């Protein structure tokens, strides 16, 4: 995280997917971030109804979604699949017995070309 990151948490009645959709829809350059919504959907399916804590950090250059959950880990193949479709995925156990999944999507700069 940097000083320029805006940190978001879900509202009381939001599930993980609704939360990510809301955050993406607030961004002016939202199209490159749509893949994050799909990757969070995969993670939620892998969790099979287990609760998770989710947050997002957004800057002009990237969006990073962090999900923490307890219990059985997400299948490694799904984590690898997520990593193939975005800029960075990190998934590891924490000292307290929980697991942390971080999905980062870089936002390409808008630019104008001359013909």
N, C-alpha and C positions, 0 to 999 in steps of 0.2 A: 504494500500500500504506500501511496505517496500522500503528501499534504493536500494535493488537488483532488483526491478521491472523495466522492460523495458516498456515504455509507447508507444502505437501506436495509430495513427489516420488514418482514411481512406485517400487514395489519391483522387485527385479532381474528377476523373471519376468513383470511386468505390461506389457501393451500399453496404448496411450493410452486406449482405450475401457474396459478393465477398471479402469484407474486412476481415471478420472472416475466410474464407477459406484461404486467403493469410497468415494470422497470424498463423493459425494452421499448414499450410504446411511448415513454417519456423522452427517449433519445432522438435527436434530430437525424442522426445517421443510423437508423434502426435496422436496415436490411442486413448488414453483415452480422448483426447480433442474433438473427432469427435461429441460427444453428444452436445457440445456447438453450433456447426453449426446447428444442428437440432432444438435446443431451440431458437436460433436467428431467424430461419425460421418461427417458430410458432409466435414469437413476431411480426415479420414483417407482417405476414398475419393478425394478430389481429389489427395492426395499420391501415390496409386498405388504404395504400397509403399516410398516413400522414407522413411528414418528421420527422426524428429523428436524434439526434446527437449520435454518437457511438464512443467509445474508448475501448482499451484493455490494461490491465496491465498483463505482463507475467513475471514469475520468474521460477526458477528451480522447485518450489513446487506447483505452481498453475497458472491458467489463470482466469482473472476476466474481463468480458465484461460488460460495462455500457452503457445503452441506455437511452437517455432523450427525452421525447416528450411532446407535449402539447395536449390539447383536452381531449376527452373522455378516461377514463382509460381502460386498458386491462382487459378482463373478469377474475374475481378472479379464476374461475375454471382452466383457462389456466395457471395462475401463480402457482396454486397448482400442476398442472401436471408437470410443469417445475421443481418445487422443489422436486418432487418424483424421478427425473431422473438425478440429479446432487447433488453436495455437499452443495450448499447454493444458495438460490434465495431470493433477497430482492426487494420489490416493494413498493414505497411510494410516496406521493405527496411532492413536494418541496414548499417553501414559495412563489415562483414566479408564481405559478399556473401550473408548469410543473410536469411531473411524471418521476421518475427515477427507472429503472429496472437494477438490478445487478445480473449477473449469474456468480457463481464461481465454477470452476472445479479444484479439487486438482489432482496433478499429482503423481501417486504412484511411489516410488523409484524403480529403477531397481535393482534387486538383483539376485545373483546366489546361487543355492542350491547344496549341495553335496549329492550324492546318496550313 
